[in-house]
Amino acid sequence: MSNESIARHFRGKIVILTGAASGIGRALAVQLASAGAVVHAADANKEGLDSLRAELKGKAEGEVIPCVLDVRDGESFIALANRVVETHSRIDFFFNNAGVTQLGESQNIPFERWKWLLDINLMGVVHGILAIYPIMVRQKHGQIINTASIAGLTGYATASAYTASKAAVLELTRSLRSEARIHKVRISAACPGYVSSGIFAEDRIVGADLKSIIKAFPTKMMTPQVAASHMLAGVVTGKETIVFPFSAKFLWALSNWAPGLTAPFQQNFIKVFYPS
């Protein structure tokens, strides 16, 4: 999709975006601001937000407004949404994007790490919806894009907490979408394949190393910039579930119609933790 098509869709729009300091979120912030949107870029990483703003200074048609936010804090989420409405009188798009991962055999992941991940990946999404969806209902327009994952559609051995959170986000999105139509609010889910971003880090792996994990992936990893472009193209074309790239669509189809054929991929993930 051309940059001009994206610009026509987002120019002058008011956007809230979480997870904006790195990875897909940062790439989305850059592309949305370049398209002329006013992006309220939220993240717990203040230094990352400051560098994002510096990167775009004088280079984008739109604007990035850094907002330090921990998505686990529902009250702060509501305060952010209210500030945006006080300033702009509306919220056009909400990219509910912040997320983390945790890799390792389920038996070796302590409860505290399960809770940490679910508080961010699932309850963080819920906090965002509770803060912003009622505003969109009142204004009778807007779109929420929840970032899920291909892992939430296909499963991912050694990432049980992550896949549980993303599968929950997908079903939350589908159910909310059915409610939101009556209010003329659109609800979408983005399901990226494997993305080379900060979500994969050594300190989020138990029992293996990052290099071995990446080697086990069934497809090449996308850059965050490519992933963000796919997401925005999916929003512009009106897709409700945005699955990308083609390899992710293929794995999704395979898991639906011939789930037994995905077993070799799943076994590869497990073998990483039991090297011969």
C-alpha positions as YAML, in Angstrom:
chain: A
units: angstrom
residues:
- id: 1
  name: MET
  ca: [0.00, 0.00, 0.00]
- id: 2
  name: SER
  ca: [1.29, 3.47, -0.89]
- id: 3
  name: ASN
  ca: [2.35, 6.02, 1.71]
- id: 4
  name: GLU
  ca: [-0.19, 8.42, 0.25]
- id: 5
  name: SER
  ca: [-3.06, 5.99, 0.89]
- id: 6
  name: ILE
  ca: [-1.97, 5.68, 4.51]
- id: 7
  name: ALA
  ca: [-1.56, 9.46, 4.78]
- id: 8
  name: ARG
  ca: [-5.09, 10.07, 3.48]
- id: 9
  name: HIS
  ca: [-6.46, 7.73, 6.14]
- id: 10
  name: PHE
  ca: [-4.52, 9.05, 9.13]
- id: 11
  name: ARG
  ca: [-3.70, 12.69, 8.34]
- id: 12
  name: GLY
  ca: [-5.01, 14.94, 11.10]
- id: 13
  name: LYS
  ca: [-6.28, 12.00, 13.18]
- id: 14
  name: ILE
  ca: [-5.86, 11.80, 16.94]
- id: 15
  name: VAL
  ca: [-4.14, 8.58, 17.98]
- id: 16
  name: ILE
  ca: [-3.23, 6.93, 21.27]
- id: 17
  name: LEU
  ca: [-0.56, 4.26, 20.93]
- id: 18
  name: THR
  ca: [0.89, 2.08, 23.70]
- id: 19
  name: GLY
  ca: [4.24, 0.31, 23.62]
- id: 20
  name: ALA
  ca: [5.55, 3.24, 21.57]
- id: 21
  name: ALA
  ca: [9.16, 3.33, 22.76]
- id: 22
  name: SER
  ca: [10.37, 0.24, 20.89]
- id: 23
  name: GLY
  ca: [9.56, -2.48, 18.40]
- id: 24
  name: ILE
  ca: [6.35, -2.38, 16.40]
- id: 25
  name: GLY
  ca: [5.00, 0.43, 18.58]
- id: 26
  name: ARG
  ca: [7.91, 2.73, 17.77]
- id: 27
  name: ALA
  ca: [7.63, 1.93, 14.06]
- id: 28
  name: LEU
  ca: [3.89, 2.65, 14.20]
- id: 29
  name: ALA
  ca: [4.55, 6.00, 15.90]
- id: 30
  name: VAL
  ca: [7.04, 6.99, 13.20]
- id: 31
  name: GLN
  ca: [4.77, 5.96, 10.33]
- id: 32
  name: LEU
  ca: [1.63, 7.51, 11.82]
- id: 33
  name: ALA
  ca: [3.35, 10.82, 12.56]
- id: 34
  name: SER
  ca: [4.88, 10.78, 9.08]
- id: 35
  name: ALA
  ca: [1.36, 10.32, 7.70]
- id: 36
  name: GLY
  ca: [0.22, 13.46, 9.54]
- id: 37
  name: ALA
  ca: [-1.40, 12.00, 12.65]
- id: 38
  name: VAL
  ca: [-1.12, 13.44, 16.15]
- id: 39
  name: VAL
  ca: [0.25, 10.48, 18.10]
- id: 40
  name: HIS
  ca: [0.04, 10.34, 21.88]
- id: 41
  name: ALA
  ca: [2.86, 7.82, 22.27]
- id: 42
  name: ALA
  ca: [2.62, 5.95, 25.57]
- id: 43
  name: ASP
  ca: [5.20, 3.70, 27.18]
- id: 44
  name: ALA
  ca: [6.77, 3.06, 30.59]
- id: 45
  name: ASN
  ca: [10.20, 3.75, 29.05]
- id: 46
  name: LYS
  ca: [10.66, 7.53, 29.24]
- id: 47
  name: GLU
  ca: [14.12, 7.47, 27.64]
- id: 48
  name: GLY
  ca: [12.77, 5.53, 24.67]
- id: 49
  name: LEU
  ca: [9.95, 8.04, 24.24]
- id: 50
  name: ASP
  ca: [12.35, 10.96, 24.42]
- id: 51
  name: SER
  ca: [14.57, 9.45, 21.73]
- id: 52
  name: LEU
  ca: [11.50, 8.79, 19.57]
- id: 53
  name: ARG
  ca: [10.46, 12.42, 19.78]
- id: 54
  name: ALA
  ca: [14.02, 13.56, 19.01]
- id: 55
  name: GLU
  ca: [14.16, 11.21, 16.01]
- id: 56
  name: LEU
  ca: [11.04, 12.76, 14.50]
- id: 57
  name: LYS
  ca: [11.66, 16.41, 15.38]
- id: 58
  name: GLY
  ca: [11.20, 18.48, 12.24]
- id: 59
  name: LYS
  ca: [10.86, 15.37, 10.06]
- id: 60
  name: ALA
  ca: [7.18, 14.46, 10.29]
- id: 61
  name: GLU
  ca: [4.02, 16.13, 9.06]
- id: 62
  name: GLY
  ca: [2.26, 15.08, 12.24]
- id: 63
  name: GLU
  ca: [3.36, 15.07, 15.85]
- id: 64
  name: VAL
  ca: [4.46, 12.66, 18.55]
- id: 65
  name: ILE
  ca: [3.51, 13.57, 22.12]
- id: 66
  name: PRO
  ca: [5.36, 11.35, 24.66]
- id: 67
  name: CYS
  ca: [3.22, 9.99, 27.50]
- id: 68
  name: VAL
  ca: [4.86, 7.97, 30.27]
- id: 69
  name: LEU
  ca: [2.40, 5.20, 31.10]
- id: 70
  name: ASP
  ca: [2.45, 1.77, 32.74]
- id: 71
  name: VAL
  ca: [-0.46, -0.09, 31.11]
- id: 72
  name: ARG
  ca: [-0.96, -2.03, 34.35]
- id: 73
  name: ASP
  ca: [-2.20, 1.20, 35.95]
- id: 74
  name: GLY
  ca: [-5.84, 1.59, 34.96]
- id: 75
  name: GLU
  ca: [-6.30, 4.97, 36.62]
- id: 76
  name: SER
  ca: [-3.34, 6.45, 34.75]
- id: 77
  name: PHE
  ca: [-4.80, 5.07, 31.52]
- id: 78
  name: ILE
  ca: [-8.10, 6.85, 32.20]
- id: 79
  name: ALA
  ca: [-6.24, 10.07, 33.03]
- id: 80
  name: LEU
  ca: [-4.35, 9.87, 29.71]
- id: 81
  name: ALA
  ca: [-7.54, 9.32, 27.73]
- id: 82
  name: ASN
  ca: [-9.24, 12.25, 29.46]
- id: 83
  name: ARG
  ca: [-6.27, 14.55, 28.77]
- id: 84
  name: VAL
  ca: [-6.35, 13.67, 25.09]
- id: 85
  name: VAL
  ca: [-10.09, 14.39, 24.87]
- id: 86
  name: GLU
  ca: [-9.69, 17.67, 26.76]
- id: 87
  name: THR
  ca: [-7.05, 18.73, 24.25]
- id: 88
  name: HIS
  ca: [-8.54, 17.42, 20.99]
- id: 89
  name: SER
  ca: [-12.22, 16.73, 21.82]
- id: 90
  name: ARG
  ca: [-11.92, 13.21, 20.39]
- id: 91
  name: ILE
  ca: [-9.87, 10.03, 19.95]
- id: 92
  name: ASP
  ca: [-9.91, 8.60, 16.42]
- id: 93
  name: PHE
  ca: [-7.64, 5.56, 16.77]
- id: 94
  name: PHE
  ca: [-6.29, 3.57, 19.69]
- id: 95
  name: PHE
  ca: [-3.46, 1.12, 19.02]
- id: 96
  name: ASN
  ca: [-3.60, -1.13, 22.10]
- id: 97
  name: ASN
  ca: [-0.13, -2.44, 21.40]
- id: 98
  name: ALA
  ca: [2.05, -2.80, 24.52]
- id: 99
  name: GLY
  ca: [3.23, -6.34, 25.18]
- id: 100
  name: VAL
  ca: [5.99, -8.58, 26.53]
- id: 101
  name: THR
  ca: [6.95, -12.22, 26.21]
- id: 102
  name: GLN
  ca: [8.32, -15.00, 28.40]
- id: 103
  name: LEU
  ca: [9.86, -18.14, 26.90]
- id: 104
  name: GLY
  ca: [10.61, -21.43, 28.61]
- id: 105
  name: GLU
  ca: [8.92, -24.65, 29.61]
- id: 106
  name: SER
  ca: [5.77, -23.94, 31.58]
- id: 107
  name: GLN
  ca: [6.98, -26.00, 34.54]
- id: 108
  name: ASN
  ca: [10.01, -23.71, 34.88]
- id: 109
  name: ILE
  ca: [8.25, -20.34, 34.71]
- id: 110
  name: PRO
  ca: [7.52, -19.00, 38.20]
- id: 111
  name: PHE
  ca: [4.07, -17.68, 39.01]
- id: 112
  name: GLU
  ca: [5.38, -14.14, 39.36]
- id: 113
  name: ARG
  ca: [6.45, -14.14, 35.70]
- id: 114
  name: TRP
  ca: [3.10, -15.49, 34.56]
- id: 115
  name: LYS
  ca: [1.36, -12.72, 36.48]
- id: 116
  name: TRP
  ca: [3.78, -10.05, 35.19]
- id: 117
  name: LEU
  ca: [3.10, -11.07, 31.60]
- id: 118
  name: LEU
  ca: [-0.67, -11.41, 31.95]
- id: 119
  name: ASP
  ca: [-0.93, -8.08, 33.78]
- id: 120
  name: ILE
  ca: [0.70, -6.36, 30.80]
- id: 121
  name: ASN
  ca: [-0.50, -8.39, 27.79]
- id: 122
  name: LEU
  ca: [-4.08, -9.00, 28.89]
- id: 123
  name: MET
  ca: [-5.01, -6.65, 31.71]
- id: 124
  name: GLY
  ca: [-3.08, -3.83, 30.02]
- id: 125
  name: VAL
  ca: [-5.33, -4.30, 27.00]
- id: 126
  name: VAL
  ca: [-8.39, -4.36, 29.28]
- id: 127
  name: HIS
  ca: [-7.29, -1.14, 31.00]
- id: 128
  name: GLY
  ca: [-6.94, 0.53, 27.62]
- id: 129
  name: ILE
  ca: [-10.37, -0.58, 26.51]
- id: 130
  name: LEU
  ca: [-12.01, 0.56, 29.75]
- id: 131
  name: ALA
  ca: [-10.34, 3.96, 29.41]
- id: 132
  name: ILE
  ca: [-10.92, 4.64, 25.70]
- id: 133
  name: TYR
  ca: [-13.83, 2.54, 24.44]
- id: 134
  name: PRO
  ca: [-16.49, 4.47, 26.45]
- id: 135
  name: ILE
  ca: [-15.20, 7.71, 24.91]
- id: 136
  name: MET
  ca: [-15.55, 6.26, 21.41]
- id: 137
  name: VAL
  ca: [-19.05, 5.03, 22.25]
- id: 138
  name: ARG
  ca: [-20.05, 8.55, 23.32]
- id: 139
  name: GLN
  ca: [-18.54, 10.17, 20.24]
- id: 140
  name: LYS
  ca: [-20.07, 7.49, 17.95]
- id: 141
  name: HIS
  ca: [-16.87, 6.81, 16.05]
- id: 142
  name: GLY
  ca: [-13.34, 5.51, 16.46]
- id: 143
  name: GLN
  ca: [-11.29, 2.36, 16.03]
- id: 144
  name: ILE
  ca: [-9.40, 0.20, 18.49]
- id: 145
  name: ILE
  ca: [-6.64, -2.05, 17.16]
- id: 146
  name: ASN
  ca: [-5.54, -4.67, 19.70]
- id: 147
  name: THR
  ca: [-2.15, -6.25, 19.02]
- id: 148
  name: ALA
  ca: [-2.39, -10.02, 19.39]
- id: 149
  name: SER
  ca: [-0.05, -12.49, 17.66]
- id: 150
  name: ILE
  ca: [0.01, -15.41, 15.26]
- id: 151
  name: ALA
  ca: [0.98, -17.39, 18.37]
- id: 152
  name: GLY
  ca: [-2.51, -16.69, 19.74]
- id: 153
  name: LEU
  ca: [-3.96, -18.40, 16.66]
- id: 154
  name: THR
  ca: [-1.59, -21.36, 16.33]
- id: 155
  name: GLY
  ca: [-0.09, -21.94, 19.78]
- id: 156
  name: TYR
  ca: [3.62, -21.80, 20.58]
- id: 157
  name: ALA
  ca: [5.25, -24.52, 22.66]
- id: 158
  name: THR
  ca: [7.47, -22.99, 25.40]
- id: 159
  name: ALA
  ca: [5.44, -19.77, 25.38]
- id: 160
  name: SER
  ca: [2.29, -20.83, 27.22]
- id: 161
  name: ALA
  ca: [1.77, -17.60, 29.13]
- id: 162
  name: TYR
  ca: [2.32, -15.49, 26.02]
- id: 163
  name: THR
  ca: [-0.01, -17.54, 23.81]
- id: 164
  name: ALA
  ca: [-2.66, -17.59, 26.54]
- id: 165
  name: SER
  ca: [-2.57, -13.80, 26.73]
- id: 166
  name: LYS
  ca: [-2.73, -13.33, 22.97]
- id: 167
  name: ALA
  ca: [-5.51, -15.88, 22.49]
- id: 168
  name: ALA
  ca: [-7.47, -14.05, 25.18]
- id: 169
  name: VAL
  ca: [-6.90, -10.74, 23.40]
- id: 170
  name: LEU
  ca: [-8.23, -12.26, 20.17]
- id: 171
  name: GLU
  ca: [-11.44, -13.49, 21.80]
- id: 172
  name: LEU
  ca: [-11.85, -10.25, 23.73]
- id: 173
  name: THR
  ca: [-11.53, -8.40, 20.42]
- id: 174
  name: ARG
  ca: [-14.05, -10.61, 18.64]
- id: 175
  name: SER
  ca: [-16.64, -10.27, 21.39]
- id: 176
  name: LEU
  ca: [-16.15, -6.53, 21.80]
- id: 177
  name: ARG
  ca: [-16.40, -6.07, 18.03]
- id: 178
  name: SER
  ca: [-19.91, -7.56, 18.09]
- id: 179
  name: GLU
  ca: [-20.97, -5.10, 20.80]
- id: 180
  name: ALA
  ca: [-19.25, -2.09, 19.25]
- id: 181
  name: ARG
  ca: [-20.98, -2.21, 15.86]
- id: 182
  name: ILE
  ca: [-24.17, -0.75, 17.29]
- id: 183
  name: HIS
  ca: [-22.13, 2.26, 18.47]
- id: 184
  name: LYS
  ca: [-20.32, 2.67, 15.11]
- id: 185
  name: VAL
  ca: [-16.99, 1.87, 16.75]
- id: 186
  name: ARG
  ca: [-14.64, -0.49, 14.94]
- id: 187
  name: ILE
  ca: [-12.58, -3.13, 16.76]
- id: 188
  name: SER
  ca: [-9.71, -4.96, 15.06]
- id: 189
  name: ALA
  ca: [-6.97, -7.39, 16.02]
- id: 190
  name: ALA
  ca: [-3.48, -7.44, 14.54]
- id: 191
  name: CYS
  ca: [-1.71, -10.81, 14.46]
- id: 192
  name: PRO
  ca: [1.92, -10.37, 13.42]
- id: 193
  name: GLY
  ca: [4.22, -13.27, 12.64]
- id: 194
  name: TYR
  ca: [7.73, -13.24, 14.05]
- id: 195
  name: VAL
  ca: [9.10, -9.72, 14.47]
- id: 196
  name: SER
  ca: [12.69, -8.77, 15.31]
- id: 197
  name: SER
  ca: [12.00, -6.49, 18.26]
- id: 198
  name: GLY
  ca: [12.86, -6.01, 21.90]
- id: 199
  name: ILE
  ca: [10.07, -8.41, 22.90]
- id: 200
  name: PHE
  ca: [12.59, -11.23, 22.49]
- id: 201
  name: ALA
  ca: [15.34, -10.69, 25.07]
- id: 202
  name: GLU
  ca: [17.71, -12.91, 27.03]
- id: 203
  name: ASP
  ca: [16.18, -11.92, 30.37]
- id: 204
  name: ARG
  ca: [12.79, -13.24, 29.19]
- id: 205
  name: ILE
  ca: [14.03, -16.74, 28.41]
- id: 206
  name: VAL
  ca: [14.37, -19.57, 30.94]
- id: 207
  name: GLY
  ca: [16.46, -22.60, 29.97]
- id: 208
  name: ALA
  ca: [17.85, -21.60, 26.56]
- id: 209
  name: ASP
  ca: [19.61, -18.75, 24.77]
- id: 210
  name: LEU
  ca: [18.18, -16.16, 22.40]
- id: 211
  name: LYS
  ca: [20.24, -17.25, 19.40]
- id: 212
  name: SER
  ca: [18.89, -20.82, 19.61]
- id: 213
  name: ILE
  ca: [15.33, -19.56, 20.04]
- id: 214
  name: ILE
  ca: [15.53, -17.42, 16.90]
- id: 215
  name: LYS
  ca: [17.10, -20.28, 14.93]
- id: 216
  name: ALA
  ca: [14.07, -22.46, 15.74]
- id: 217
  name: PHE
  ca: [11.56, -20.04, 14.21]
- id: 218
  name: PRO
  ca: [9.92, -21.58, 11.11]
- id: 219
  name: THR
  ca: [10.20, -18.34, 9.11]
- id: 220
  name: LYS
  ca: [12.46, -15.31, 8.84]
- id: 221
  name: MET
  ca: [11.72, -12.49, 11.27]
- id: 222
  name: MET
  ca: [10.23, -9.22, 10.01]
- id: 223
  name: THR
  ca: [11.56, -5.82, 10.93]
- id: 224
  name: PRO
  ca: [9.26, -3.68, 13.11]
- id: 225
  name: GLN
  ca: [8.97, -1.24, 10.20]
- id: 226
  name: VAL
  ca: [7.60, -3.93, 7.87]
- id: 227
  name: ALA
  ca: [5.22, -5.15, 10.58]
- id: 228
  name: ALA
  ca: [3.91, -1.62, 11.22]
- id: 229
  name: SER
  ca: [3.31, -1.10, 7.49]
- id: 230
  name: HIS
  ca: [1.27, -4.33, 7.35]
- id: 231
  name: MET
  ca: [-0.77, -3.23, 10.36]
- id: 232
  name: LEU
  ca: [-1.58, 0.20, 8.95]
- id: 233
  name: ALA
  ca: [-2.45, -1.27, 5.55]
- id: 234
  name: GLY
  ca: [-4.84, -3.67, 7.28]
- id: 235
  name: VAL
  ca: [-6.53, -0.79, 9.11]
- id: 236
  name: VAL
  ca: [-6.87, 1.25, 5.91]
- id: 237
  name: THR
  ca: [-8.42, -1.68, 4.02]
- id: 238
  name: GLY
  ca: [-10.89, -2.39, 6.81]
- id: 239
  name: LYS
  ca: [-9.68, -5.82, 7.94]
- id: 240
  name: GLU
  ca: [-11.07, -7.03, 11.24]
- id: 241
  name: THR
  ca: [-8.30, -9.58, 11.84]
- id: 242
  name: ILE
  ca: [-4.99, -8.45, 10.35]
- id: 243
  name: VAL
  ca: [-2.70, -11.47, 9.92]
- id: 244
  name: PHE
  ca: [0.71, -10.96, 8.32]
- id: 245
  name: PRO
  ca: [2.98, -11.76, 6.56]
- id: 246
  name: PHE
  ca: [2.06, -14.60, 4.18]
- id: 247
  name: SER
  ca: [3.95, -17.16, 6.28]
- id: 248
  name: ALA
  ca: [1.76, -16.29, 9.27]
- id: 249
  name: LYS
  ca: [-1.38, -16.69, 7.17]
- id: 250
  name: PHE
  ca: [-0.09, -20.07, 6.01]
- id: 251
  name: LEU
  ca: [0.59, -21.25, 9.57]
- id: 252
  name: TRP
  ca: [-2.86, -20.04, 10.64]
- id: 253
  name: ALA
  ca: [-4.54, -21.98, 7.82]
- id: 254
  name: LEU
  ca: [-2.46, -25.06, 8.60]
- id: 255
  name: SER
  ca: [-3.36, -24.95, 12.30]
- id: 256
  name: ASN
  ca: [-7.06, -24.71, 11.40]
- id: 257
  name: TRP
  ca: [-7.31, -27.35, 8.69]
- id: 258
  name: ALA
  ca: [-4.43, -29.75, 9.42]
- id: 259
  name: PRO
  ca: [-3.22, -29.07, 12.96]
- id: 260
  name: GLY
  ca: [-1.14, -32.26, 13.03]
- id: 261
  name: LEU
  ca: [1.12, -30.77, 10.38]
- id: 262
  name: THR
  ca: [2.20, -27.99, 12.74]
- id: 263
  name: ALA
  ca: [3.69, -30.54, 15.18]
- id: 264
  name: PRO
  ca: [7.22, -30.33, 13.69]
- id: 265
  name: PHE
  ca: [7.29, -26.57, 14.28]
- id: 266
  name: GLN
  ca: [6.17, -27.01, 17.88]
- id: 267
  name: GLN
  ca: [8.74, -29.78, 18.45]
- id: 268
  name: ASN
  ca: [11.50, -27.51, 17.17]
- id: 269
  name: PHE
  ca: [10.66, -24.97, 19.89]
- id: 270
  name: ILE
  ca: [10.85, -27.69, 22.57]
- id: 271
  name: LYS
  ca: [14.13, -29.15, 21.27]
- id: 272
  name: VAL
  ca: [15.85, -25.83, 21.87]
- id: 273
  name: PHE
  ca: [15.50, -26.47, 25.60]
- id: 274
  name: TYR
  ca: [16.89, -30.02, 25.31]
- id: 275
  name: PRO
  ca: [19.99, -29.72, 23.09]
- id: 276
  name: SER
  ca: [21.60, -33.02, 22.18]
...
